[in-house]
Amino acid sequence: GQADRHRGNYTSALEHYHRAMAVHEELGNRGGVASVTICIGNVLKDTGDNPAALEHYHRALGIIEEAGKHSSTSLVIGNIGSVHLSIGNYPAALEHFHRALAMHEERGEHTGVARVTAYIGNVYFSTGNYPAALEHYHHALSLYEEIGSLMGAVGVISAIGAVHNSIGNHAAALEHFHRALAAYEELGVRSGVVLVTGNIITVLISSEFYDEAEELLQTLDAMQIDDPVIVVQREISRTSLQKHHGNNEDAAATLMAALEIAREHSLLAKQAEVHKALRDLALLRNDLAGYVEYNNEFTRITEEVNGKDTASKLAMQEAERRIASERQEHEKHLAILHSTLPKHIADRVARGETVNDHYDNAAVLFMDIVGFTTISDQLSSDQVVRLLEQVFTTLDTVCEKHDVMKIKTIGDSYMAVAFPHSVRNDSPLASHEGEEGVIPSEARDEVCRAANAAIDMLHAVSHIVSPTGSPIQVRLGVHCGAVTAGVIGTSRMQYDVWGDTVNVASRMESTSEAGRIHVSEAFASALKTSPPSPLSSMRGGTSSPFPVPRSLRERGALEIKGKGTMTTYWLESPLT
C-alpha cells in the first residue's frame, strides 16, 4: 500500500490498505487498525477528499487515545493540520501544527519536530510570508541533517527552492532544486525526480535559459509520469519553448492537448492555467475571438475553483461538527461503560467486541455479612447504606491489592473472581509478556491471589464496627474451576460470571461460619500443589506459600445442596 501510494497508484494503495485493515481487525490489533486508518486518510488527502481524510484521522486519533498510545497522537494531529492547510484554513492548520510540535518537543522526537516545523513553513509559504517560510524550512533542514534523514531533508530542500523561485531568486532556486534532484536520484524516488525536474525547467524558462530547458525537457519526456498535474505543467513549459522559437501554431496545439488532459482528470486549477496561456497566445496571434473565448473560460473556471474552495471549507466545517458530535457521544458512552464495567471490559465493549470469555480455571470468592438482617433492622436506611459502603469499599481495596476482580454485590453479599492472566488479555495493543500491562508469570496463580484476598478481607472487615457498636462479622467461601464470563444486557450492562464453579463457591460461603473462610477440596488441592514460579524456585520457595496443614485445616465431609457430600477445608490465618 505504501509503495503504491508513493507511485501515485491510489486505487491499488486503498485496496491493499483495506486488506491490511481486515487482517488487523480480525486479530484484534487496535494499533494496526489505527496505523492503517491513518494511511487511508493519507491517500484520501492525496486525492483531494479532505473531509473524508479528516474523518479518518479523527477516527485513528480516537483509537490511539483509547489505547493510551499517546506517542502517536502528535502524528495524527499533524496530519489533521495538513488537511486544513490543503483547503486554505491556515489558522486551524497553524493551531494543529503547533500542538503537534509541542508534543514532539516534549518527548524529544527530533524527526517529528523537523516534520512539523516544515509543515509550519508550508503555511507561511502558502500565505506569502516568505521570510518566515524560509526560517522554518532552514530549521527543519538542520534537524533532518542532524538525525541523518535524507528522505526528510530532500522535501525541505525542494520547498526552499520553491520559495526562492517565488521571490524571483532564480539562481538560489536552481541550486536547491538541483540538490533535491540529486538526493531523489540517490534515494530512487522516481516521483520526486519527476517533480523537481519539472520545477527546474520552469525556473530555466523564467531565467531565459532556453537551451538548457529544452535539453532537460527531452529528459523529462523520457520519464514515466503518473501525476497528470506534472504532465500538464510539462506541456505548459513546452509551450513556452515553442513560443520562444516562434512556433505559435505548435504552441496552440500543445496547449489544447494539455487542456484535454486537465479536463479528463478534472484538474480545474490547471484548466484555468491553460486557458490563461491560450488567452495570452491568442493575443500574441491577434486572435480577438479566441482571446475573448479563452478569457471567458479562464474567468468562469477561476470563479468555479473559488466556489469549490468555499464549498470545501463548508464541507470541512460540517465534517468537523459531525466528528465533534460523534466524539462527544462516544465519550459519554465510554464514561457510562466505565462507571458500570471494569475498565478493560468497558474498552472492549466500546470497540464493538462481544465479551464472552471462557476460563479453564478461575477462583471464585463470595463474602456475606453474618446477621445482616438483624443489624439492618436496628439501623436507619441512611446508616445501612453508609455501613455497606464502608464494607464494600474496604473489600474493593483488598481486591485491587491482590489483582482480584470485583464482579457484583447483591444485598450484603460480595462476589469477586481471580482470573488467570495467561488467558485474559487486558491490553488493547499489547499481548506479549514483558510488555506494559502484562503481569509477570510469577504472579499468574489465581488460587494464591484469591486466598490472600480472602484472608485480607477477613482481617480488614474485622476492624469495622456497626453503628450499633457491634463489630461486623463476615463469612467467606472460595472454590476454583472453569467459568464463563461476559457482558449481559444493553441498556444497563453488567459483567458477570457463570458456571458450576460459581454455584459451588456460593455454597461454600452459605455453609461457612462467622469469621472463617470455607474452601472446597478442589481449591485446597490447587493451593497445596500450586506450582512455584521461576523466581520463587530460585529463592528456594516451597510449592505453595501456604504450608500445609498449618494454613489449611480439613473440616470433613459436608452435605452441600445440589452437590451431595463434599470434603471441605478451612483456610486459616495467619499465613506462615
N, C-alpha and C positions, 0 to 999 in steps of 0.2 A: 504494500500500500504506500509506504513512504517513497519507494523508488518511482512508482507510477506518478505520485504527486509531483516529485521533482522534475519528472519528464513532461509534466503537463497533461498526463493521461488521467483526467479526473474521474471519468466513469469507472475505469478499472480500479482506481485507487479506492473509490467508495465501495466497490464490490468486495475487495479484499478486507477493508476495514469492517464491513458488516459481517463477513465471515468470522473475523477475529472476535468481534463483539459477541457473536453467538457462542463461541467456544468459552470465552471468559464468563459469560452469564451461566452457562451450563456447569462450569467448575465453581461458580460462586466467588470468583475472583473480582472483588469490587475495585481493587486497584487497577486491574486490567481494563475493566469497564470504563473507569474514569479516563484512563490514558487514550483509549480508542475513541471515546466521546470527544475528547479534545482534538484528535486527529481528524475526525469527521467535520468538526467545526472549522478546522483549518482549510479543508477542501471547500466547504461552503463559502468561507470568506474569499478564497481564491477565485471562486466562480461568481462572486458578487452577490450571493444570497446572504446579506448581512444580518437580517432579522433571524433567520434560521441558525446562522453561525453563533449569534449572541445567545440564542436559546440553548444550543449545545454546550457552550462554555459555562453557562449558569448551571446547567444540569450536572456537568462534571464538577463544578465547584461545590455543589451540594453533596455529592458523593464523597469528595475529598474531605470536606469539613465534618461530615457524619462519621467518617472513619478516623478522624483525628490526625490525618496526614497533612498537617499544616505547611510542611515544607513545599508542597505542590501548589498551595493557594496562590502564591505570588505569580507563578507561571500563568495560571488561568486569568488572574486579574489583569496581567499584562496583555493577554490575548483579547480580553474584553475591551481594553483601551485601544488596541489596534483596529477593532471594528469601528469604534467611534471615530477614529482618525480617518478611516476609509470613507465615511459618509460626511466628513467635514464637521463633526461635532467636536471641535477642538478643546473647549473647556472640559468636557467629560473625559476626553482622551487623556488630557494632562492630569486630571484628578486620579484616574486609574493608574497611569504610569507612575505617578509619584507615590501612590500607595504600594504598588509592587516594588518600586525602588527601595522604599523604606524597609520592607520585609527582607529583601535580598541583602541590604546593607547590615541589618541587624543580625542576620545569620552568617555574614561573611561570605556570601555566594558571589564570587567575582564575575563568573560568567553571566549570571542573572543581572548584576549591576551593569555590566557592559551592554547587554542586550537592551535593557530598558532605557539606559542613557541614550542609546542610538534611536530608540523609539521617540524619545522626547525631542531629539534633534529633528526627526521627521515632522513633528508637529510644527516646530519653528520654521522649517523649510517650506512646509505647505502654506504657512501664513505669511511668507515673505520676510521673516526675520532671519536673514542670512547670517549675521554675526553670531546670534545665539545658536543657530543650527550648527555652524562650524565649531563653536566652542564645545557643544555636546558631542559632535562627531569625533573631534580630536581626543576628547576624554575617553570616549568609548573605544577608540582605536588603541590608545595607550594601554587600556585594561586588557583588551584582547591580545595585544602583543606581549604583555606581562605573563599571561597564562598560556601563551603559545597556541592560540586558537586562530589558525589561518582562515578557516571557514567563516568565523565571525568577523574577522578583520576585513576580509575582501569586500563584504557588503558595505561596510562603513567607508572603505576607500572609494568605492564607486559612488556612494552618496556624496562624499566630499567633492568628487569630480563634478557631480550634477550641480552642486551649489556654485562652484566656480564658473560653470558654463552659464548659469542663470544670471550671474553678475557680469558676464562678458569677459572674464579672465580665462580666455581660451587656452593659453599656454598651460596654466595650472590644471585646467580641466583635462587636457590631453595627458598630462603627466600622471594624474591619478587614474584615469581610465586605462592607461597602458599598464600601470601597476596592477590594477584589478584584473585586467585581461591575462597577464602572466600568472597571477595566482589562480584564477579559474582554470586555466590550462593545466597548471600543476596538479590541481585537485581533481581534474577530469569532470568538471561540472559544465556540461555542454550548454545548458540553458543560460548559464552565466556568461559563457564565451560569446554566445549569440547576442545577448542583451548589450554587453559592453562594446562589442564590435559595432553594433548599430549606433551606440552613443558616440563612439569615436568618429564615425562617418559624419554624423550630424555636426560635430564640432569642426571637423576639417572643412566642411562646406561653408559653415559660418565664417571660418578663417580664410576662405577662398583658396584653400589648398586642394584644388580640384583634381589634380593628377593622383595625389595620394588617396583621396576619397574614392576615386574611380577604381583604383587598384584594390582597395580594401572592399569595395562593393562587390567586385568579382569573387573575392574570397568568401564574402557573406552569401553570395549566390550559390556557392558550392556546399554550404552548410544546410543541414536539415533543420527547418524552423517549424516548431509545433505551435507557437503562440501567434495567432492571427494579428494581434496588435503590433508585434515586431515586424510581421510581413508587410502590413500596411505602411508602417514607418519606413521600412526599407524602400518601398516603392515611391514614397514621397521624396526620399533622398535621391532616388534615381531620377525623378522628375527635375529636381534642382540641377543635376548634372546635365540632363538633356537640354534644359533651358539655357544653361551656360554655353552649350555648343550650338545653340540656335535651332535645335530640333523641337520646335513648339508642337508640331503635329504628333511627334512621338510622345512628348510630354503629356499631351491631352489623352492619348490612348492609354498611357501608363496610369494616369490618374483615374480614368474610367474603370480600369481593371482593379485598381486599389479600392475604388468605391464599391465595386461588386463584392469584394471580399469583406469589406466593412459591413455591408448590408446583410450578407449571408450569415455573419456571426453577431448581428445586432449590436455592432460597436458604434453607438450613437456619437460619442465624442470624436471618434476617428472619422465618421461620416461628415461631421461638421468641419473637421480639419481639411478633409479632401475637397469639400465644396468650397471652402475658402481658397484653397490652392487653385481650383478650377476657375473661380471668380477672378482671381488675380491674373491667371493665364489668359482668360477671355479679354480682360482689359489690355493686356500686352498685345493681343491679336486684334484689337479694335472690334471685338465681337460684343456689341452692346446688348443684343438679345440674350446672348449667353451669360453676360455679366449679370443682368437682371435676374435670370433664371437661377443661377448658382448662388447669388447673393440672397435671394428669397429662401432658397433651401437651407443655406447656412443659417439665416436668421431663425427659420422655423425649427430646425433641429436644435439650435442652441437654446431656444426657449423651451423645447421639449426636454432637453437634458436638465435644464434648471428646474423644470417642473418635476422631473423624475427625482432629482435630488431632494426636493421638498417632500415628495411622496415617500421617499426612502426614509427621511427623517421622521415623518409621521408614523410610518410602519415600525421604525425603531422604537419610537415612544410607546406605541401600542404594545410592542413585544416586551418592553421594559415593564409596563403596567401589568401585563399578564404574568410575567415572571415574578414580579414583586408580590402579586396576589397569591400565586401558587406557592411561593416560598413562605408567605405568612401562614397560609393554610397548613402547609407541611409542618412548620414549626409548632403550630397549635396542636396538630395531630400527634406529633412526636412528644410534646410536653404531656399530653394526656396519657399516651402509652407509657412514658417513663414514670408517671405517677401511679400506674396500676400494675406494671410488669417489671421484672428485673431488667436492668439496662440492656444487657446483651440480647435478651429475648425481645425487648421492645425494638431494638435496632433491626433485628431480623424481620419482625413483623412490618416495620416501616419500609424495608426493602422489598416487601411483597412475598416473602418466603412463607411457606406453610410450615409451622413449627410442630413437628410430630417426630419426636426422638425416642429411640429405644436404647436402654442401658442394660447390659447383661448383669451388672451388679452395682447397686447403689444402696446406701444406708439411710433408712427412713426413721425419723425420730418424732415421737409425739410427747407433748407435755400437757398436763392438766392440773388446775389448781384444786387441791383437796378441799371439799366442803364449801365450794364457792357459792352454791345456792344459799346456804345458811348465812354466809358472810354478806352476800348482797342484800339479803332481806333486812339486814341491820343498817344498811347504808342508803344515802340518797342516791338518785341516779347520777348526779354530778360526781359524787365520791366513787361510785362504781367505775365510771368512765376513766377518772384520773388514776385509780388503782390499776386497772387493766393497762392503761397507757404506760404506767411505770414498769409493770411486769414485762410487757411485750417489748418495750424499748430496751430494757435490760437484756432480754433474750436476743434481740436484733444485734446488739453489740457483741454478744458472745458468738453468734453465727458468723458475723463479719470477721472476727478474730480467727476463727478456725476454718474459714472458707466453706461454710455450710450455707445452703440457700434456704431462706425462709420461703415457704410455699403459701401458707394462709393461716388465718386464725378463725376459729369457729366458736363463738361464745368465749369461754375461758380456756379453750384448748389452743395449742400452738403446734404447727406442723413444720418440719424442716427436713431437708434432704442433703446428704453429702454425695455429690455426683463424682464419678471417676473422670479425672481430667483427660485421660487418654482417649476418651470418647467424645466428650463435649468440646466444641471449639468456640471460644468466646470472642475471638478476634476476627473482625471482618476482613482484614487484609493480610493477616499473618497466621500461618498454621504450622510452623515448624518449631521444634524445640530449640531453645536458645534465643528465639526472637522475643521481643517485648510482648507481654500479655500471656505467655505460656509458662505455667508453673513447672519447675524442675521435676524430674522423675522421682526424686527422693520424697516429694510431698504427695505423690499420687497414691494415697492409701485412704480410701474413703471411710473404711471402718475405724481407723485410728482417729481420723478427724471427727467422726460422729461421736466416738467415745469421749474424746477430750471435750467436745462441745457439751455433751450431756452432763459430765462431771462439773464443768464450769457453770452450766445453767443451774444445777442444784445448789452450788455454792453461792452464786450471785443472788438468786431469789431468796435465799435464807436470810439475807440482810433486809429484806423488805417487810415492813410492818403494816398491817391493815389499819385503817382509821379507827377501828375498834380497840387497837392496842395489841392485837394478837399477831404473832409472826405468820407470814404466808408459808404454807407448806404445799409442795407440788409432788407429783409422781411422774415418772418418765418411763417410756417403753421404746425399745430400739430393735429393729430387725433389718436384715440385708437380703438382697436378691434382685431379680430382674424387675424393671419398672418401665412404663411408658410415660413420657412427659410431653405436654403440648399446650397450645393456647386454644381455649374454647370461647365461644361467643363472638359477637360482632360489635354490639353497642357497648357492652361492659365486659371487655375481655379479661380472662383470668388464665394465668399459667398454673396448671395443675398436674398432679402425678397420679397414675392409676396402676393397678395390678394387685395380685395376691399379696405381694410384699407389703403394700400399704395396709391391707386388711390385718395382716399378722402383726405389724408394728402397732396398729391401733389396739389390738387385743393385748399386746404386751403392756401397753400403758393402762388400759382399763383394769387389768389384773395385777397391776403394780401396787405398791404401798407407799404411804406418805414418806417423803424424804429418801426414796430409793429409786434406782434405775434398773428396770426389769428388761432383760435381753433374751433373745431367742438362742437356741443351741447353734443355729447357723451363724449368728453374729458372734457368739462366743468362740466358735471354732475358727472363724475368719480372723478374729482378734488374736487368738493364740498362734495361728500359723501365718500371720501377716508377714510377707517376705521382707527381709531387710533391704533398705535402699543401698545403692553402691556406696554412698557416703557413710551410712551407719556401719556398714561392713568394715570399711577402712578404719573406723573408730573402735571396732570391736564390739558393736552393738549386738543385742540379742535378736531373736526372730520377731519379738514383739516388745513394744515399750511397756506392756502390762505384764509383769511377771505373774505366772500362774502357779499356785491358786490364790496368791495374796490379793489380787485385784478382782478376780472372778470367783464367785462362790456359787456352787450349784444349789439351786432352790429345790430341784427334784421334779418329779412328774406332776404335771398340772393339766387339768381338763380345760382346754381352750375352745370356746364356742366356734363351731364350724370347722375346727381342725382336729378335734379329738385330743388324745393325750400327748403332751409335748414336754420334753425336758427343757427347763429354762434355768437362767442364771441371774444372779445379782451382780451388777457392776459396781464395785465399791471404791471409794476414795479413802485416803489419799493415794495417789499413784506413787510407786516406788521405783 
